[in-house]
Structures are given as C-alpha cells and as structure tokens.
Amino acid sequence: MSSPDLHEAPFAALDLSSDSEHSTPQSDSEALSRRERKAQFRLNKHRTDAYAAFLRSETLQSTAHLFDPRPRKTLCIINLGLGAAGCATSSRLEQVFSAFAGFERVVLKHNKPFSFARFRSGDEAKVAYDAVHEKPCDVFGGKLLFIEYLTHVQFARLADHEPQSSQVLDESRGLFYVPDFITKSEEQMIMQSIRDDEERELRMRGIQNDAQSDKWFRIQDRFVKHYGHSFDYHTKHVGDASLAASLELPAWIRPYIERIRSAVPSHTCQPDQLTIQRYPPGSGIAFHADSHTAFTDTLVIVSLGTPVQMDFRKPGADCFTSVDLQPRSLVLMTGEARYGWEHAIRIRRSDLIDGTVRKRCERWSLTLRTISQSLECSCSYSALCDSNDAMVRDLRTRKHAKTQITQGSV
C-alpha cells in the first residue's frame, strides 16, 4: 500500500547536523535562527505524526475533500481523542473551547484519535481556531493541537459513519407517509380556520386594517406561527411563551390528532405544539433534524395547498432519498427517521418529478410535536444531537433547580 497523502505537500526533513553541541560558536542572530529551525522541525514532525494517525484510524489514503478551507461551525481536533494519547475527556476539552463565544458542545468517539468542537457560526469557530491551532495547550500539558474545519456532512461522516448498503428509509426505520390523510373539504375548512384565527387576533389587538398578526414571523422566505409553545430559530429550541399565538392548540386541529393515531396505530401521538408554515413559491427550508431535546420522538407534518418534494439525507451514511408530498398528505417521523436523518425542502421554483418539471405554488404545512419534559436524548447520532450542547445543559440545570425550589416550598 502506498504511503498516505497528508493533505499537504510532504514535509521536508530539515538538516540539523550543525546543531551539535560541539558546533562552532555562532552569533546570537544565527543561534536564534537555529532554534527556530529546530522548532519548525518539531512542529512538522508532530503534524506529520498527527495526520498519519488520523488517516490510519479511518483507513484513508488522503484527506482530500474531507476538510474545508473555509471557516465552518465544526472544528476537528486531529490529534486529541477519547482514551488516545493526551487523555482527552469532554470536561477537559471543554476547558479549552468553552471560553470562546458561540461554543455549543464537544464530541468524542471511542477508539478515535480525534475529537470535535461545535460552535454557533463559522466566524465564532474561527476565533477559537486562530487561538488554538498549532499552539501549545496548557490543559493538555503543552501538547500542540492540530485543527481542521468540517462541514456539517463531513462532521457526520466522521462522527456517525455507517455502511451505506444497509440504509433504506421506510416504515421500518420510522418514516410513514399517508396520502389523502384529509379530504379536500377538510383542507378548505382548515385554511378557513387559520384565516378566522387571524381575524380574531387582529380584532383582539384593535387592528382595523388588513395588517398581518404580530404572531406571524418571517424566517428567511417563509412565514411561521406557533401554538402551544413557540420555537426560537436562533437557539433552535423552545422559545418564549409570549411568541406563541396561544398557549393552547386551536380547537380545529384536535379531531385530526385523533386521526393520526388511527392512521399510524403503531405510534402514539399526543402533541402539545403546533407550527403553521406558509411557503411562498420558491421558498424552502434547509436540511435539519428537529431538536432532539426540545421535542419527543414523534414529528408529524400535514401538507396543504400544493405538492412539494421533501428530501431526506442521513449524513453519516451518505444516504439520500426524496418523498413527493402531495396536498392533504401526512408524514410521520419517529425513531431513526426522526433522530438520524435530516429533512429539507430545497429553495427553488420547481421540482423535477419523474422527468417532468412541476412549478411550485404557495404551500402550507402543519407541524405537530410534543415538548420534551426531560430535555434529554440518548440517541447514537452525535452529529445531529443537541443533548450535550452547553445551552441545553444549562436549561436542564435551571429546570432541576426550579423543581427543587418548588418541591421545597410544598
């Protein structure tokens, strides 16, 4: 087998034969240059060893196309892993990165010589990269850390890689598709109910014109409205109660909740959160997995208006599939489909279905979820799971403290 390509040109060995303690004395400037050469040699050797160990662990010949030259949310620490040299642990690794703004979580995998640090944005990750990359780290006894940027898909491939041949997204893996879940007349009744709710909210606020209710929020090019609980698109978690149109689900949705249980009897559904979304033509939503700790196992989407193609991908296994969501259909995700796959609606004006271009028109959707009371998740999809995020751990701590205070006052 040929020698691994270490992602860069081979590091040339430096001739240090003149560095013997018996060498002819030189000027201070020459001595400084010699120390710099020694330091560069040591840096190159540490870097070569680190990348070689990384490639061996993943049975790779090259890191070409694996790392990204641009700042990304995820940092890969090439030479610091769980149980590997350096004795990395989550708490010690957090000591290194938690001081930087935007830090979310660290991820370590058993028997891997590398680890990950996740940030809210690429710009925030870059600050940490610039401060830590190829510099001695006091937390790990002065060890030099080598860091690379990873895209979300690259992160998932390293953290959660699975053989592609065994991956098919169907009911056995938690994806249920029910066409004609509601009738055309029921669809019209739902749309009218949404309009009636809107007019009632406007009257309650004393608004006399056709202005849109302040409970609608624009997220990129789509519009959303929440019932029961709101959702914060910045924290990607349950939002402030004041942002919900009502703390109760609307009465018109309740009969359909009962029908969900009949349509997919193998899974119970007791949602307490509803998000109505309006998608103008050409709008969409990026690949994502709904927060693992904000919501429980079951996610339901009812489509209204016009059809659209929804894409699914399992980034850890390079798997991809699509479902053509027809008007009045229902999609239910649970288990692996809920936690291990991401879903998206591409931002475009048309879909290609069976070789035919189909123009998009305005589409509405009803998303039903259940708020998680535990704020915990024990899934195996570390690249998609937010259970170890610093923000989520803080939420759990505050909730526990509140519970203790409440119990103490009883």
N, C-alpha and C positions, 0 to 999 in steps of 0.2 A: 504493500500500500504506500502511496506517495505521501510525502510529508504534508501536514496541514498548512493551508494558507491562513495566516494570522490576521487577515483583514487589512493589513498594511504591507508595504514592501518589507522584505526580510530585514531584520535589524543587524546591521554590520557589526561584527565584533571589533572592539577598539584595541589597538596595540598599546598595552600598558607596560611594556618591557622596561621603559625608562623610569618606572615608578619605584624601582627597588630602593630600599633604604640606603644602599651603597652608591646611589647615583650621584653624579657631580652636583654640588650645590648650585641652585639657580636663584634668580632674583625673586622677590615677593610676588611680582606680577605673573611670572612663569609658574611659581608654586600654586597660586590661585587657579590658574588655568588647569593645572594638573588635577587639583581637587574637583574642579567642575567636570573634567573628563571622567574621573572615577565615579562621580555621582551620576553622570549620564549613562555610564556603562551599567551601574547597578539598576537604574530606572529601566533601561532597555531589557535587562535580564529578567527583572520582576515582571515586566509587561509580557515578555515572551512566554514565561512560565505560566502566567495567569491565563492568557488566551489559549495556550496549548491545553491546559487542564479543562477549560470550558469546552473546547472542541471535542476532547476525548469523552467528556461526560455526556455529550449529546450526539456522539458518533457522527460528527460533521467534519468535512474537509475544509470548509471555508465559512466565514461569517458574512459573505457577500449577500446582500439583500435582507439580512437579518436585523441589523441595527440601522437606525435612521440618523442622518447627519443633522437634522433639524431638531430644535428643542421640542420635546414631547412630554406628556404628563407622567410617563413612567420611566424611571431610571433603573437600569440593570447594573448591579454591583457585581462585576465579573468574578472577583476573587474572594467573595465572602459568602459562605453558605452555612446552612444548619448542620452542625456537627463536623464541618470541614475545618481545615486549618484556620485559626482565627477565632474559633469557638463562638460563632455568631448566634445570638438569640434575638427574639423580637424586641425585648426590652433594651438590650444593648444597641441594636441597630436604630431603634427609635431615639436613643440618646444622640445619635449622630444627626438625624434628619428632622426631628420634631421641632427643633429651634427655628426652622425655616418656615416662612409664611406659606400657607396653602398646603402644608403637609396633610395627607389623608391616612396612609397606612403603609406598613411594610409587609412583605410576603416572603416567607422562606419555605422551601420544599425539602423534604427529607432526602438525604443522599445526593444533594446537588451542591456544587461548589460556588453557586451564585445565589443572589437574592434580589429583591425588588423594593423600590420606594416609590410610592404613588403620590402625585400632587394634583391640585385642582386644575392647574393650567401648565402649559409648556413653559411659559415665562417664569412661573414660580419654581418649576423644576430646574430651570437653567441657573437660577441663583444658587441653588444647592449644588448643582454640577460644578459650577465655577469654583465654589468654595472647597469642595471635597476631592474632586478628580485629580489623581496623581499627586496627592499631598498626604503627608503622614497624618494618621488618625489617632488622636490620643486615647479615644475609647478602646481601641484595639491595639494598644501598646506601640503606637507609631507606625503601624502597618500602612503601606501605600495601597490606596483603593483605586481600582480602575473602573470607570463608569461609562455606560453607553445609553443612548436614548432608544426607547422602544415605542412603536405604535401600539395601539390597543390590541390589534390582531397578533402582532409579534409577541406581545406580553402574554396573551392567552396561549399561544403555541408553546412557549417555554414553560409556563406555569401549569397548564392543564392539558398537555398534549395527549391525544388518544388516537388509536388507529382509525383511519377514515373508513375502512372497509366495513366496520361494524355499526356505522352510524346511519340510521334512517329515521326521519322524523314522522311519526304516525301516532295512532292512539296508544300503542304500546309504550311510547315514550312521552305521552302526556299531551298530545295535540289533537283536539277534537274539532271537527268542522261540521256544522249543522246548517244546510241550506234551507231557505224558507222557514226560518225559526219563527218569524211573524208574518202576517198577511199584509197585503197592500193597504187594506183599510186600517189595520193596526199601525202600520208605518205612518199613515197620514194623521191618525189620532195622536201619535207620539209627537210628531212635528208640530201639530196644533197645540199640544200641551206645553211644549217648550216655548212657543210664542205667547201662550196665555200666562205662563210664569213670568216671562219677560215683562209683559204689560203690567202685571200685578206689582212687580218690583219697582217699576217706574212710578206707578201711582203712589206706592208707599213712600217713595222719596220725593214726591211732589214735583216730578218732572213731567212737563206738559207736552214736550215735543217728541220727536222720534229718536232721540238720543239713545244710544245703547246703554244698558245697565252697567254700572261700575263693577259688577261681579263677573263680567267677561274680561279675560286677559288675553292679550296678543302674545303668542310665543312664536317667534320668527314669523312665518306667514300663516299660521293657523290660529284659531281662537278657542279658548277653553273656559269652562265654567264648572265649579265643583259644588257638590252637595255632600252633606255628612261631615266630611273633612276636606280641607284644601290640600294642595300639593305645592311645595316650594321647588321651582325649577332651578334654583341656584344651589340649594343644599341637596337636591334630589331626594327629599324626604317629606314627611308630613309637615304641612305649613300651618300658619296661624289661623285660628278658628274664624277670625274676622274676615278672612279672604274667601270663605265659603258663602254661597248664596243662601244656604240654610244648613243648620246643624242636623236636619233630618232629611232622609231621602224623600223625593217627591212621591205623592200617593200613586201617580200613574205608572211608576216603574215596578211597584210591588207585585202585581199579577205576573209579570214576566220573570221575576225572580223565582217564583214557584215553578214556572215552566222550564227554567234552566235545569232544575233538579229532575224534572221528568225527561228532558232531552238527553242529559248525561247522568243517568242514575248512579253510576259508579263513583261520582264525586259530589259531596255535599257543597252547597253554596249558600253562604249567609252574609252577603256583602253589606257593609255599612258606609261605603264611599262610592260616589258616582262622579265621573268626569264626562261632561258633554264636550265634544270637539267638533268644530266646523273647519273643514278643509276646503278653501277656495281652489279652483283649478290650478294645477301645477305645484301646489304645496305638498309637504310631506313631513316626515319625522325620521331623524337619524337612527341608526342601529343602536339599540339599547336593550337592557334587561331591567324591568321594573325593580326598584329597590328590594333587596331580599329581606331587609329588616323592617321596612315601613309597612309591608303588606305580607299576608299569609300566602299559602300555597296556590290558591286558585285565582286566575285572572280571566275575565270574560269581556269580549268585545262584540257588540252588536252593530252591524253596518246599516246605514240608512242613505237613501238618495240614489247614488250611482256606484258602479263597481270600481274596484281598485286592486292592484296587485300588491300583496304584502310579501316581503322577502324575509326569510329566516336564515340565520347562519350560526354555526357552532364554531367559534373562532379557534378553540383548542384542538379541533379535529379537521379543519379545512372543509367543513361540510356546509352546503348551501342548498336551499330549496325555496320554492315560491308557492303561494296559495292565492288564487283569484277570488277575492272577497266579493261576492255578489250582494246586491241590496237585500236587506232583510235576513241576512245570514248571521250565524253566531260562530265565534271562535272561542274555545276554552283552552287555556294553557295551564298545565299543572305538572308537578314533578320535574323531570329533565327538561321538558319543553319550556317550563316556566323559569327554571334556575340556570340551565346550562346553555340555552340558546338565546340569541338576541333577535329582535324583530324590527322591521323598518318599513316605511313607505317612501320610496325614492322621490326626490324632488324633481318632477318632470311633467310635461304637459300631456303625455300619452303613455300607454303601456302596449307592449307587443305581446299579444295573446294568440298562440297557435299560428304564428306567421302573419297575423293581421294587426295593424295599428289601430288602437282604440283610444280616442280622445277622452281626456278626463273632464268631468264636470264637477260641480260642487258636491261634496260628500260630507255626511255627518256620521259620528260614531258615539256610542255609549259604552264607556269602560266601567266595569263594576269590579271592586276589590274589597277586601276585608283588612282593616287595620290590624297590624300585629301588636299585641299587648306585651310580648316578651322582648321585642327588639333584638331577637336572636336568630341566627341561621347557622346550621351545621352542615351545609352542602359541601361538596368537594370541588366547586368551581371557583377557585380563589381569585381568578382574574375578574370575575363578574360579581363577586360577593362583597358587600359593604359591611359585614358584621364586625370586622376589625378596624374600621375607619375610626380615627380619633374622635370625630364628631358623634358617631353612633355610640361609642363607648362612654362619651360624656353624657349623652342622653340617658343611657342605662343607669349611670351613676346618679344622675339627678332624679330619675324616676324612683330608684331604690331609696334615696334619701327622703323623698316626698312620702313614699309608702311608710317608712319608718316613723316619720313625724305624725302621719295620720293615725297609725296604729297606736302610737304612744299617747295620742290625745283621746283615744276611745276609753 
